[in-house]
Amino acid sequence: MLAAGSATCLEGVGTETDLANGAEAQAFSAHDPEGLRGPQFDAAWVDELAKWKKAGETWDMLQFALRLGVSLPDEYSSEVPK
């Protein structure tokens, strides 16, 4: 969750956000696992993992992209119960 006023600018078509603390956030679609080929991150937050149409492929690609940082990457998932 972003604090009010923490996003300083939006770039592209709503897929990148620079935060006031210098962090960068990027958004990717689970419908395109290949979109995660190339980028690298130290953390990930996924939403509604159980609803992803290509969950296995996208999750695998995300694991390859989580290769930055000095320790294990942080991974978070948010779900809504029925």
PDB file of N, CA, C and O in Angstrom:
ATOM      1  N   MET A   1       0.839  -1.159   0.000  1.00  0.00           N
ATOM      2  CA  MET A   1       0.000   0.000   0.000  1.00  0.00           C
ATOM      3  C   MET A   1       0.891   1.231   0.000  1.00  0.00           C
ATOM      4  O   MET A   1       1.854   1.301   0.764  1.00  0.00           O
ATOM      5  N   LEU A   2       0.583   2.189  -0.836  1.00  0.00           N
ATOM      6  CA  LEU A   2       1.372   3.413  -0.928  1.00  0.00           C
ATOM      7  C   LEU A   2       0.782   4.486  -0.028  1.00  0.00           C
ATOM      8  O   LEU A   2      -0.435   4.656   0.031  1.00  0.00           O
ATOM      9  N   ALA A   3       1.634   5.195   0.660  1.00  0.00           N
ATOM     10  CA  ALA A   3       1.171   6.306   1.483  1.00  0.00           C
ATOM     11  C   ALA A   3       0.752   7.454   0.581  1.00  0.00           C
ATOM     12  O   ALA A   3       1.285   7.622  -0.516  1.00  0.00           O
ATOM     13  N   ALA A   4      -0.194   8.231   1.045  1.00  0.00           N
ATOM     14  CA  ALA A   4      -0.661   9.382   0.263  1.00  0.00           C
ATOM     15  C   ALA A   4       0.505  10.285  -0.072  1.00  0.00           C
ATOM     16  O   ALA A   4       1.290  10.647   0.804  1.00  0.00           O
ATOM     17  N   GLY A   5       0.619  10.650  -1.334  1.00  0.00           N
ATOM     18  CA  GLY A   5       1.676  11.546  -1.779  1.00  0.00           C
ATOM     19  C   GLY A   5       3.019  10.881  -2.003  1.00  0.00           C
ATOM     20  O   GLY A   5       4.000  11.573  -2.276  1.00  0.00           O
ATOM     21  N   SER A   6       3.100   9.542  -1.897  1.00  0.00           N
ATOM     22  CA  SER A   6       4.399   8.890  -2.051  1.00  0.00           C
ATOM     23  C   SER A   6       4.786   8.696  -3.513  1.00  0.00           C
ATOM     24  O   SER A   6       5.973   8.570  -3.815  1.00  0.00           O
ATOM     25  N   ALA A   7       3.825   8.669  -4.420  1.00  0.00           N
ATOM     26  CA  ALA A   7       4.134   8.542  -5.841  1.00  0.00           C
ATOM     27  C   ALA A   7       4.462   9.929  -6.382  1.00  0.00           C
ATOM     28  O   ALA A   7       3.637  10.840  -6.315  1.00  0.00           O
ATOM     29  N   THR A   8       5.661  10.083  -6.914  1.00  0.00           N
ATOM     30  CA  THR A   8       6.080  11.401  -7.384  1.00  0.00           C
ATOM     31  C   THR A   8       5.802  11.611  -8.863  1.00  0.00           C
ATOM     32  O   THR A   8       5.620  12.749  -9.295  1.00  0.00           O
ATOM     33  N   CYS A   9       5.763  10.543  -9.648  1.00  0.00           N
ATOM     34  CA  CYS A   9       5.445  10.696 -11.060  1.00  0.00           C
ATOM     35  C   CYS A   9       5.062   9.346 -11.637  1.00  0.00           C
ATOM     36  O   CYS A   9       5.453   8.300 -11.119  1.00  0.00           O
ATOM     37  N   LEU A  10       4.303   9.379 -12.700  1.00  0.00           N
ATOM     38  CA  LEU A  10       3.925   8.166 -13.419  1.00  0.00           C
ATOM     39  C   LEU A  10       4.530   8.229 -14.806  1.00  0.00           C
ATOM     40  O   LEU A  10       4.553   9.290 -15.430  1.00  0.00           O
ATOM     41  N   GLU A  11       5.018   7.102 -15.290  1.00  0.00           N
ATOM     42  CA  GLU A  11       5.645   7.062 -16.605  1.00  0.00           C
ATOM     43  C   GLU A  11       4.961   6.014 -17.466  1.00  0.00           C
ATOM     44  O   GLU A  11       4.254   5.146 -16.952  1.00  0.00           O
ATOM     45  N   GLY A  12       5.169   6.092 -18.771  1.00  0.00           N
ATOM     46  CA  GLY A  12       4.637   5.082 -19.688  1.00  0.00           C
ATOM     47  C   GLY A  12       3.126   5.036 -19.641  1.00  0.00           C
ATOM     48  O   GLY A  12       2.470   6.068 -19.496  1.00  0.00           O
ATOM     49  N   VAL A  13       2.584   3.861 -19.762  1.00  0.00           N
ATOM     50  CA  VAL A  13       1.137   3.677 -19.745  1.00  0.00           C
ATOM     51  C   VAL A  13       0.695   3.115 -18.400  1.00  0.00           C
ATOM     52  O   VAL A  13      -0.045   2.133 -18.342  1.00  0.00           O
ATOM     53  N   GLY A  14       1.143   3.730 -17.341  1.00  0.00           N
ATOM     54  CA  GLY A  14       0.742   3.317 -16.013  1.00  0.00           C
ATOM     55  C   GLY A  14       1.453   2.076 -15.507  1.00  0.00           C
ATOM     56  O   GLY A  14       0.951   1.412 -14.600  1.00  0.00           O
ATOM     57  N   THR A  15       2.602   1.747 -16.066  1.00  0.00           N
ATOM     58  CA  THR A  15       3.290   0.535 -15.641  1.00  0.00           C
ATOM     59  C   THR A  15       4.487   0.819 -14.749  1.00  0.00           C
ATOM     60  O   THR A  15       5.039  -0.115 -14.167  1.00  0.00           O
ATOM     61  N   GLU A  16       4.911   2.067 -14.619  1.00  0.00           N
ATOM     62  CA  GLU A  16       6.064   2.411 -13.783  1.00  0.00           C
ATOM     63  C   GLU A  16       5.710   3.594 -12.897  1.00  0.00           C
ATOM     64  O   GLU A  16       5.035   4.529 -13.327  1.00  0.00           O
ATOM     65  N   THR A  17       6.176   3.542 -11.647  1.00  0.00           N
ATOM     66  CA  THR A  17       5.961   4.632 -10.707  1.00  0.00           C
ATOM     67  C   THR A  17       7.240   4.856  -9.923  1.00  0.00           C
ATOM     68  O   THR A  17       7.835   3.909  -9.410  1.00  0.00           O
ATOM     69  N   ASP A  18       7.658   6.098  -9.832  1.00  0.00           N
ATOM     70  CA  ASP A  18       8.793   6.458  -8.988  1.00  0.00           C
ATOM     71  C   ASP A  18       8.239   6.954  -7.663  1.00  0.00           C
ATOM     72  O   ASP A  18       7.362   7.817  -7.640  1.00  0.00           O
ATOM     73  N   LEU A  19       8.743   6.418  -6.565  1.00  0.00           N
ATOM     74  CA  LEU A  19       8.265   6.799  -5.241  1.00  0.00           C
ATOM     75  C   LEU A  19       9.173   7.851  -4.628  1.00  0.00           C
ATOM     76  O   LEU A  19      10.328   7.998  -5.027  1.00  0.00           O
ATOM     77  N   ALA A  20       8.644   8.576  -3.660  1.00  0.00           N
ATOM     78  CA  ALA A  20       9.374   9.680  -3.039  1.00  0.00           C
ATOM     79  C   ALA A  20      10.673   9.215  -2.387  1.00  0.00           C
ATOM     80  O   ALA A  20      11.625   9.991  -2.303  1.00  0.00           O
ATOM     81  N   ASN A  21      10.734   7.965  -1.922  1.00  0.00           N
ATOM     82  CA  ASN A  21      11.944   7.463  -1.269  1.00  0.00           C
ATOM     83  C   ASN A  21      12.986   6.962  -2.265  1.00  0.00           C
ATOM     84  O   ASN A  21      14.020   6.431  -1.858  1.00  0.00           O
ATOM     85  N   GLY A  22      12.730   7.122  -3.564  1.00  0.00           N
ATOM     86  CA  GLY A  22      13.683   6.711  -4.594  1.00  0.00           C
ATOM     87  C   GLY A  22      13.423   5.332  -5.172  1.00  0.00           C
ATOM     88  O   GLY A  22      14.044   4.951  -6.165  1.00  0.00           O
ATOM     89  N   ALA A  23      12.513   4.579  -4.566  1.00  0.00           N
ATOM     90  CA  ALA A  23      12.180   3.250  -5.074  1.00  0.00           C
ATOM     91  C   ALA A  23      11.385   3.367  -6.371  1.00  0.00           C
ATOM     92  O   ALA A  23      10.690   4.355  -6.605  1.00  0.00           O
ATOM     93  N   GLU A  24      11.501   2.356  -7.194  1.00  0.00           N
ATOM     94  CA  GLU A  24      10.751   2.289  -8.443  1.00  0.00           C
ATOM     95  C   GLU A  24       9.826   1.086  -8.388  1.00  0.00           C
ATOM     96  O   GLU A  24      10.237   0.005  -7.966  1.00  0.00           O
ATOM     97  N   ALA A  25       8.583   1.265  -8.810  1.00  0.00           N
ATOM     98  CA  ALA A  25       7.617   0.164  -8.866  1.00  0.00           C
ATOM     99  C   ALA A  25       7.206  -0.036 -10.322  1.00  0.00           C
ATOM    100  O   ALA A  25       6.984   0.934 -11.047  1.00  0.00           O
ATOM    101  N   GLN A  26       7.106  -1.286 -10.745  1.00  0.00           N
ATOM    102  CA  GLN A  26       6.684  -1.614 -12.101  1.00  0.00           C
ATOM    103  C   GLN A  26       5.533  -2.603 -12.032  1.00  0.00           C
ATOM    104  O   GLN A  26       5.486  -3.443 -11.134  1.00  0.00           O
ATOM    105  N   ALA A  27       4.609  -2.508 -12.969  1.00  0.00           N
ATOM    106  CA  ALA A  27       3.461  -3.417 -13.018  1.00  0.00           C
ATOM    107  C   ALA A  27       3.555  -4.290 -14.261  1.00  0.00           C
ATOM    108  O   ALA A  27       3.922  -3.821 -15.339  1.00  0.00           O
ATOM    109  N   PHE A  28       3.220  -5.564 -14.096  1.00  0.00           N
ATOM    110  CA  PHE A  28       3.225  -6.525 -15.194  1.00  0.00           C
ATOM    111  C   PHE A  28       1.930  -7.310 -15.159  1.00  0.00           C
ATOM    112  O   PHE A  28       1.316  -7.450 -14.102  1.00  0.00           O
ATOM    113  N   SER A  29       1.511  -7.823 -16.300  1.00  0.00           N
ATOM    114  CA  SER A  29       0.295  -8.616 -16.390  1.00  0.00           C
ATOM    115  C   SER A  29       0.620 -10.100 -16.309  1.00  0.00           C
ATOM    116  O   SER A  29       1.600 -10.560 -16.894  1.00  0.00           O
ATOM    117  N   ALA A  30      -0.201 -10.844 -15.586  1.00  0.00           N
ATOM    118  CA  ALA A  30      -0.036 -12.299 -15.504  1.00  0.00           C
ATOM    119  C   ALA A  30      -0.446 -12.969 -16.804  1.00  0.00           C
ATOM    120  O   ALA A  30      -0.177 -14.155 -17.000  1.00  0.00           O
ATOM    121  N   HIS A  31      -1.093 -12.229 -17.695  1.00  0.00           N
ATOM    122  CA  HIS A  31      -1.493 -12.786 -18.988  1.00  0.00           C
ATOM    123  C   HIS A  31      -0.315 -12.903 -19.948  1.00  0.00           C
ATOM    124  O   HIS A  31      -0.419 -13.557 -20.985  1.00  0.00           O
ATOM    125  N   ASP A  32       0.818 -12.263 -19.600  1.00  0.00           N
ATOM    126  CA  ASP A  32       1.992 -12.270 -20.476  1.00  0.00           C
ATOM    127  C   ASP A  32       3.241 -12.637 -19.680  1.00  0.00           C
ATOM    128  O   ASP A  32       4.020 -11.754 -19.318  1.00  0.00           O
ATOM    129  N   PRO A  33       3.447 -13.933 -19.399  1.00  0.00           N
ATOM    130  CA  PRO A  33       4.627 -14.342 -18.630  1.00  0.00           C
ATOM    131  C   PRO A  33       5.940 -13.887 -19.251  1.00  0.00           C
ATOM    132  O   PRO A  33       6.895 -13.598 -18.530  1.00  0.00           O
ATOM    133  N   GLU A  34       6.002 -13.820 -20.562  1.00  0.00           N
ATOM    134  CA  GLU A  34       7.234 -13.407 -21.247  1.00  0.00           C
ATOM    135  C   GLU A  34       7.586 -11.954 -20.960  1.00  0.00           C
ATOM    136  O   GLU A  34       8.731 -11.547 -21.155  1.00  0.00           O
ATOM    137  N   GLY A  35       6.617 -11.166 -20.499  1.00  0.00           N
ATOM    138  CA  GLY A  35       6.886  -9.776 -20.139  1.00  0.00           C
ATOM    139  C   GLY A  35       7.858  -9.656 -18.975  1.00  0.00           C
ATOM    140  O   GLY A  35       8.457  -8.602 -18.764  1.00  0.00           O
ATOM    141  N   LEU A  36       8.015 -10.748 -18.214  1.00  0.00           N
ATOM    142  CA  LEU A  36       8.947 -10.762 -17.090  1.00  0.00           C
ATOM    143  C   LEU A  36      10.341 -11.236 -17.495  1.00  0.00           C
ATOM    144  O   LEU A  36      11.237 -11.318 -16.654  1.00  0.00           O
ATOM    145  N   ARG A  37      10.525 -11.543 -18.756  1.00  0.00           N
ATOM    146  CA  ARG A  37      11.844 -11.961 -19.234  1.00  0.00           C
ATOM    147  C   ARG A  37      12.712 -10.718 -19.409  1.00  0.00           C
ATOM    148  O   ARG A  37      12.389  -9.836 -20.205  1.00  0.00           O
ATOM    149  N   GLY A  38      13.807 -10.652 -18.669  1.00  0.00           N
ATOM    150  CA  GLY A  38      14.719  -9.511 -18.782  1.00  0.00           C
ATOM    151  C   GLY A  38      14.781  -8.643 -17.540  1.00  0.00           C
ATOM    152  O   GLY A  38      15.869  -8.437 -17.004  1.00  0.00           O
ATOM    153  N   PRO A  39      13.636  -8.115 -17.052  1.00  0.00           N
ATOM    154  CA  PRO A  39      13.721  -7.264 -15.858  1.00  0.00           C
ATOM    155  C   PRO A  39      14.227  -8.052 -14.647  1.00  0.00           C
ATOM    156  O   PRO A  39      14.140  -9.280 -14.613  1.00  0.00           O
ATOM    157  N   GLN A  40      14.756  -7.329 -13.653  1.00  0.00           N
ATOM    158  CA  GLN A  40      15.195  -7.981 -12.421  1.00  0.00           C
ATOM    159  C   GLN A  40      14.791  -7.116 -11.229  1.00  0.00           C
ATOM    160  O   GLN A  40      14.810  -5.887 -11.294  1.00  0.00           O
ATOM    161  N   PHE A  41      14.423  -7.793 -10.138  1.00  0.00           N
ATOM    162  CA  PHE A  41      13.857  -7.123  -8.975  1.00  0.00           C
ATOM    163  C   PHE A  41      14.405  -7.721  -7.692  1.00  0.00           C
ATOM    164  O   PHE A  41      15.022  -8.786  -7.696  1.00  0.00           O
ATOM    165  N   ASP A  42      14.164  -7.004  -6.576  1.00  0.00           N
ATOM    166  CA  ASP A  42      14.493  -7.551  -5.259  1.00  0.00           C
ATOM    167  C   ASP A  42      13.243  -7.831  -4.445  1.00  0.00           C
ATOM    168  O   ASP A  42      13.343  -8.331  -3.324  1.00  0.00           O
ATOM    169  N   ALA A  43      12.057  -7.520  -4.982  1.00  0.00           N
ATOM    170  CA  ALA A  43      10.803  -7.780  -4.286  1.00  0.00           C
ATOM    171  C   ALA A  43       9.669  -7.847  -5.301  1.00  0.00           C
ATOM    172  O   ALA A  43       9.760  -7.292  -6.396  1.00  0.00           O
ATOM    173  N   ALA A  44       8.597  -8.540  -4.913  1.00  0.00           N
ATOM    174  CA  ALA A  44       7.420  -8.634  -5.791  1.00  0.00           C
ATOM    175  C   ALA A  44       6.164  -8.719  -4.937  1.00  0.00           C
ATOM    176  O   ALA A  44       6.154  -9.325  -3.865  1.00  0.00           O
ATOM    177  N   TRP A  45       5.123  -8.104  -5.435  1.00  0.00           N
ATOM    178  CA  TRP A  45       3.801  -8.205  -4.822  1.00  0.00           C
ATOM    179  C   TRP A  45       2.860  -8.669  -5.926  1.00  0.00           C
ATOM    180  O   TRP A  45       2.776  -8.038  -6.980  1.00  0.00           O
ATOM    181  N   VAL A  46       2.157  -9.764  -5.691  1.00  0.00           N
ATOM    182  CA  VAL A  46       1.209 -10.282  -6.674  1.00  0.00           C
ATOM    183  C   VAL A  46      -0.197 -10.217  -6.091  1.00  0.00           C
ATOM    184  O   VAL A  46      -0.382 -10.350  -4.881  1.00  0.00           O
ATOM    185  N   ASP A  47      -1.174 -10.013  -6.949  1.00  0.00           N
ATOM    186  CA  ASP A  47      -2.560  -9.886  -6.514  1.00  0.00           C
ATOM    187  C   ASP A  47      -3.408 -10.971  -7.165  1.00  0.00           C
ATOM    188  O   ASP A  47      -3.312 -11.198  -8.371  1.00  0.00           O
ATOM    189  N   GLU A  48      -4.228 -11.633  -6.381  1.00  0.00           N
ATOM    190  CA  GLU A  48      -5.162 -12.655  -6.862  1.00  0.00           C
ATOM    191  C   GLU A  48      -4.461 -13.771  -7.641  1.00  0.00           C
ATOM    192  O   GLU A  48      -4.880 -14.126  -8.743  1.00  0.00           O
ATOM    193  N   LEU A  49      -3.414 -14.307  -7.071  1.00  0.00           N
ATOM    194  CA  LEU A  49      -2.636 -15.369  -7.708  1.00  0.00           C
ATOM    195  C   LEU A  49      -3.508 -16.548  -8.134  1.00  0.00           C
ATOM    196  O   LEU A  49      -3.266 -17.139  -9.186  1.00  0.00           O
ATOM    197  N   ALA A  50      -4.494 -16.891  -7.356  1.00  0.00           N
ATOM    198  CA  ALA A  50      -5.361 -18.027  -7.670  1.00  0.00           C
ATOM    199  C   ALA A  50      -6.190 -17.803  -8.932  1.00  0.00           C
ATOM    200  O   ALA A  50      -6.695 -18.765  -9.511  1.00  0.00           O
ATOM    201  N   LYS A  51      -6.337 -16.573  -9.360  1.00  0.00           N
ATOM    202  CA  LYS A  51      -7.131 -16.251 -10.554  1.00  0.00           C
ATOM    203  C   LYS A  51      -6.307 -16.105 -11.825  1.00  0.00           C
ATOM    204  O   LYS A  51      -6.870 -15.915 -12.903  1.00  0.00           O
ATOM    205  N   TRP A  52      -4.993 -16.190 -11.719  1.00  0.00           N
ATOM    206  CA  TRP A  52      -4.148 -16.023 -12.906  1.00  0.00           C
ATOM    207  C   TRP A  52      -4.407 -17.148 -13.890  1.00  0.00           C
ATOM    208  O   TRP A  52      -4.422 -18.321 -13.516  1.00  0.00           O
ATOM    209  N   LYS A  53      -4.610 -16.787 -15.152  1.00  0.00           N
ATOM    210  CA  LYS A  53      -4.851 -17.798 -16.187  1.00  0.00           C
ATOM    211  C   LYS A  53      -3.584 -18.602 -16.502  1.00  0.00           C
ATOM    212  O   LYS A  53      -3.667 -19.786 -16.827  1.00  0.00           O
ATOM    213  N   LYS A  54      -2.427 -17.970 -16.409  1.00  0.00           N
ATOM    214  CA  LYS A  54      -1.142 -18.633 -16.678  1.00  0.00           C
ATOM    215  C   LYS A  54      -0.291 -18.584 -15.415  1.00  0.00           C
ATOM    216  O   LYS A  54       0.859 -18.145 -15.447  1.00  0.00           O
ATOM    217  N   ALA A  55      -0.866 -19.039 -14.299  1.00  0.00           N
ATOM    218  CA  ALA A  55      -0.217 -18.905 -12.989  1.00  0.00           C
ATOM    219  C   ALA A  55       1.154 -19.582 -12.945  1.00  0.00           C
ATOM    220  O   ALA A  55       2.126 -18.972 -12.499  1.00  0.00           O
ATOM    221  N   GLY A  56       1.243 -20.812 -13.392  1.00  0.00           N
ATOM    222  CA  GLY A  56       2.513 -21.540 -13.326  1.00  0.00           C
ATOM    223  C   GLY A  56       3.610 -20.881 -14.131  1.00  0.00           C
ATOM    224  O   GLY A  56       4.719 -20.684 -13.634  1.00  0.00           O
ATOM    225  N   GLU A  57       3.308 -20.539 -15.367  1.00  0.00           N
ATOM    226  CA  GLU A  57       4.304 -19.914 -16.239  1.00  0.00           C
ATOM    227  C   GLU A  57       4.746 -18.557 -15.691  1.00  0.00           C
ATOM    228  O   GLU A  57       5.937 -18.248 -15.653  1.00  0.00           O
ATOM    229  N   THR A  58       3.761 -17.746 -15.265  1.00  0.00           N
ATOM    230  CA  THR A  58       4.082 -16.406 -14.779  1.00  0.00           C
ATOM    231  C   THR A  58       4.861 -16.473 -13.477  1.00  0.00           C
ATOM    232  O   THR A  58       5.818 -15.721 -13.291  1.00  0.00           O
ATOM    233  N   TRP A  59       4.463 -17.370 -12.566  1.00  0.00           N
ATOM    234  CA  TRP A  59       5.178 -17.511 -11.300  1.00  0.00           C
ATOM    235  C   TRP A  59       6.628 -17.931 -11.538  1.00  0.00           C
ATOM    236  O   TRP A  59       7.540 -17.405 -10.900  1.00  0.00           O
ATOM    237  N   ASP A  60       6.838 -18.869 -12.447  1.00  0.00           N
ATOM    238  CA  ASP A  60       8.199 -19.312 -12.761  1.00  0.00           C
ATOM    239  C   ASP A  60       9.045 -18.163 -13.302  1.00  0.00           C
ATOM    240  O   ASP A  60      10.195 -17.992 -12.896  1.00  0.00           O
ATOM    241  N   MET A  61       8.483 -17.379 -14.213  1.00  0.00           N
ATOM    242  CA  MET A  61       9.232 -16.249 -14.771  1.00  0.00           C
ATOM    243  C   MET A  61       9.535 -15.210 -13.693  1.00  0.00           C
ATOM    244  O   MET A  61      10.604 -14.600 -13.695  1.00  0.00           O
ATOM    245  N   LEU A  62       8.590 -15.011 -12.772  1.00  0.00           N
ATOM    246  CA  LEU A  62       8.816 -14.065 -11.684  1.00  0.00           C
ATOM    247  C   LEU A  62       9.979 -14.512 -10.805  1.00  0.00           C
ATOM    248  O   LEU A  62      10.768 -13.681 -10.357  1.00  0.00           O
ATOM    249  N   GLN A  63      10.093 -15.805 -10.555  1.00  0.00           N
ATOM    250  CA  GLN A  63      11.192 -16.308  -9.721  1.00  0.00           C
ATOM    251  C   GLN A  63      12.542 -16.024 -10.374  1.00  0.00           C
ATOM    252  O   GLN A  63      13.510 -15.712  -9.679  1.00  0.00           O
ATOM    253  N   PHE A  64      12.617 -16.129 -11.702  1.00  0.00           N
ATOM    254  CA  PHE A  64      13.860 -15.795 -12.403  1.00  0.00           C
ATOM    255  C   PHE A  64      14.169 -14.301 -12.310  1.00  0.00           C
ATOM    256  O   PHE A  64      15.336 -13.915 -12.256  1.00  0.00           O
ATOM    257  N   ALA A  65      13.129 -13.456 -12.291  1.00  0.00           N
ATOM    258  CA  ALA A  65      13.318 -12.003 -12.249  1.00  0.00           C
ATOM    259  C   ALA A  65      13.734 -11.520 -10.864  1.00  0.00           C
ATOM    260  O   ALA A  65      14.304 -10.436 -10.738  1.00  0.00           O
ATOM    261  N   LEU A  66      13.459 -12.301  -9.828  1.00  0.00           N
ATOM    262  CA  LEU A  66      13.799 -11.908  -8.457  1.00  0.00           C
ATOM    263  C   LEU A  66      15.244 -12.300  -8.152  1.00  0.00           C
ATOM    264  O   LEU A  66      15.498 -13.275  -7.445  1.00  0.00           O
ATOM    265  N   ARG A  67      16.175 -11.535  -8.690  1.00  0.00           N
ATOM    266  CA  ARG A  67      17.583 -11.884  -8.527  1.00  0.00           C
ATOM    267  C   ARG A  67      18.432 -10.722  -8.006  1.00  0.00           C
ATOM    268  O   ARG A  67      19.660 -10.798  -8.042  1.00  0.00           O
ATOM    269  N   LEU A  68      17.806  -9.656  -7.526  1.00  0.00           N
ATOM    270  CA  LEU A  68      18.560  -8.537  -6.967  1.00  0.00           C
ATOM    271  C   LEU A  68      18.504  -8.578  -5.445  1.00  0.00           C
ATOM    272  O   LEU A  68      17.683  -9.290  -4.866  1.00  0.00           O
ATOM    273  N   GLY A  69      19.362  -7.829  -4.813  1.00  0.00           N
ATOM    274  CA  GLY A  69      19.362  -7.732  -3.359  1.00  0.00           C
ATOM    275  C   GLY A  69      20.455  -8.571  -2.736  1.00  0.00           C
ATOM    276  O   GLY A  69      21.079  -9.400  -3.399  1.00  0.00           O
ATOM    277  N   VAL A  70      20.676  -8.347  -1.461  1.00  0.00           N
ATOM    278  CA  VAL A  70      21.750  -9.037  -0.754  1.00  0.00           C
ATOM    279  C   VAL A  70      21.272 -10.306  -0.058  1.00  0.00           C
ATOM    280  O   VAL A  70      22.095 -11.139   0.322  1.00  0.00           O
ATOM    281  N   SER A  71      19.986 -10.471   0.115  1.00  0.00           N
ATOM    282  CA  SER A  71      19.450 -11.677   0.753  1.00  0.00           C
ATOM    283  C   SER A  71      18.322 -12.232  -0.111  1.00  0.00           C
ATOM    284  O   SER A  71      18.189 -11.863  -1.278  1.00  0.00           O
ATOM    285  N   LEU A  72      17.534 -13.093   0.446  1.00  0.00           N
ATOM    286  CA  LEU A  72      16.404 -13.644  -0.305  1.00  0.00           C
ATOM    287  C   LEU A  72      15.427 -12.531  -0.674  1.00  0.00           C
ATOM    288  O   LEU A  72      15.210 -11.623   0.129  1.00  0.00           O
ATOM    289  N   PRO A  73      14.834 -12.577  -1.860  1.00  0.00           N
ATOM    290  CA  PRO A  73      13.887 -11.536  -2.263  1.00  0.00           C
ATOM    291  C   PRO A  73      12.604 -11.606  -1.431  1.00  0.00           C
ATOM    292  O   PRO A  73      12.240 -12.661  -0.912  1.00  0.00           O
ATOM    293  N   ASP A  74      11.937 -10.476  -1.316  1.00  0.00           N
ATOM    294  CA  ASP A  74      10.648 -10.408  -0.637  1.00  0.00           C
ATOM    295  C   ASP A  74       9.548 -10.666  -1.658  1.00  0.00           C
ATOM    296  O   ASP A  74       9.539 -10.073  -2.737  1.00  0.00           O
ATOM    297  N   GLU A  75       8.621 -11.555  -1.311  1.00  0.00           N
ATOM    298  CA  GLU A  75       7.475 -11.830  -2.169  1.00  0.00           C
ATOM    299  C   GLU A  75       6.212 -11.744  -1.332  1.00  0.00           C
ATOM    300  O   GLU A  75       6.116 -12.355  -0.268  1.00  0.00           O
ATOM    301  N   TYR A  76       5.240 -10.976  -1.823  1.00  0.00           N
ATOM    302  CA  TYR A  76       3.978 -10.787  -1.116  1.00  0.00           C
ATOM    303  C   TYR A  76       2.830 -11.119  -2.059  1.00  0.00           C
ATOM    304  O   TYR A  76       2.916 -10.892  -3.266  1.00  0.00           O
ATOM    305  N   SER A  77       1.772 -11.651  -1.500  1.00  0.00           N
ATOM    306  CA  SER A  77       0.573 -11.969  -2.279  1.00  0.00           C
ATOM    307  C   SER A  77      -0.644 -11.504  -1.515  1.00  0.00           C
ATOM    308  O   SER A  77      -0.748 -11.718  -0.307  1.00  0.00           O
ATOM    309  N   SER A  78      -1.565 -10.868  -2.215  1.00  0.00           N
ATOM    310  CA  SER A  78      -2.827 -10.463  -1.582  1.00  0.00           C
ATOM    311  C   SER A  78      -3.968 -11.198  -2.281  1.00  0.00           C
ATOM    312  O   SER A  78      -4.008 -11.288  -3.508  1.00  0.00           O
ATOM    313  N   GLU A  79      -4.876 -11.711  -1.494  1.00  0.00           N
ATOM    314  CA  GLU A  79      -6.016 -12.461  -1.992  1.00  0.00           C
ATOM    315  C   GLU A  79      -7.276 -11.944  -1.324  1.00  0.00           C
ATOM    316  O   GLU A  79      -7.222 -11.393  -0.224  1.00  0.00           O
ATOM    317  N   VAL A  80      -8.408 -12.121  -1.987  1.00  0.00           N
ATOM    318  CA  VAL A  80      -9.699 -11.749  -1.416  1.00  0.00           C
ATOM    319  C   VAL A  80     -10.507 -13.020  -1.213  1.00  0.00           C
ATOM    320  O   VAL A  80     -10.751 -13.749  -2.174  1.00  0.00           O
ATOM    321  N   PRO A  81     -10.933 -13.306   0.024  1.00  0.00           N
ATOM    322  CA  PRO A  81     -11.703 -14.538   0.246  1.00  0.00           C
ATOM    323  C   PRO A  81     -13.100 -14.434  -0.346  1.00  0.00           C
ATOM    324  O   PRO A  81     -13.674 -13.350  -0.444  1.00  0.00           O
ATOM    325  N   LYS A  82     -13.630 -15.580  -0.735  1.00  0.00           N
ATOM    326  CA  LYS A  82     -15.010 -15.597  -1.253  1.00  0.00           C
ATOM    327  C   LYS A  82     -15.962 -15.745  -0.122  1.00  0.00           C
ATOM    328  O   LYS A  82     -17.173 -15.782  -0.336  1.00  0.00           O
TER     329      LYS A  82
END
